[in-house]
Amino acid sequence: MAQAYLRHVNPKVIAVTGSNGKTTTKDMIESVLHTEFKVKKTQGNYNNEIGLPLTILELDNDTEISILEMGMSGFHEIEFLSNLAQPDIAVITNIGESHMQDLGSREGIAKAKSEITIGLKDNGTFIYDGDEPLLKPHVKEVENAKCISIGVATDNALVCSVDDRDTTGISFTINNKEHYDLPILGKHNMKNATIAIAVGHELGLTYNTIYQNLKNVSLTGMRMEQHTLENDITVINDAYNASPTSMRAAIDTLSTLTGRRILILGDVLELGENSKEMHIGVGNYLEEKHIDVLYTFGNEAKYIYDSGQQHVEKAQHFNSKDDMIEVLTSDLKAHDRVLVKGSRGMKLEEVVNALIS
């Protein structure tokens, strides 16, 4: 029924998947396109075999662009969604470690994510993270489509490079020609924005349109969401979900900010037998990142504390969020920068809400 209705409405379909950044990239694509087309995007996390058909059935008859987020926990799930939606443009944001316990390895994750190209229309477009070596063999298998790589490496079709970054966002340049200002923190979001820019290019938008629309982008909540408190204290709510890759990106983001840097991390779930090793890796990543305070919560996050405490000035592990909130609220000082991140099941937004209430 959903497929028949999609054919009836006949919008251009943009399908988005990836281990991290799916929702952020979806929001950015909508922002880039919304002034030129009637756009409908996946709401919330309706990105599975139940949610995606519901999203399609909610399309208005005059919808011109449908942006469909595609999630999965195992093989053949994205293949089903791609065959259902038959996208004109398929996107893979990156390959991380999410669902490692189900897919066995990052190679398995790359294979599962690459299923998004199976339903891609002939003469469609595939936009992907060209900095990820695990995607290269799958790109070679894509036939009858235009393949566009994005990333920081100079061999990509769209090369993005940072110009400047501060507490208000990041400025960057594409191919040493097009300059953009993004009101969102994080170098990783530069790459998500570059995907949105690539979509804009493919759909014929001008540089000025893409620039202005990206400059005014707003994201779904709990993705690098900033809250400014009294005494110039900034709380960054990045607690929607986490993987080791996205935690490292969050650490990089916090390390660029001025003020005392306080990092609050919870468990990364669904990592399987590699969980301990990967949490230890996150802690080790703190070396020379200039993080001042590390607070952790959760059984697995204890490994981040164990390996990371030597790389910060102050560290403490908590078995209770209430205890963490009590210590944190009593310790906050003017100009502090607090970043909160963990898997969805850790519900670390409760810490954020306590700080901003």
Summary of the structure (lengths in Angstrom):
residues: 357
radius of gyration: 20.2
end to end distance: 45.1
largest distance: 60.3
contacts: 1299
relative contact order: 0.11
helix: 41%
strand: 23%
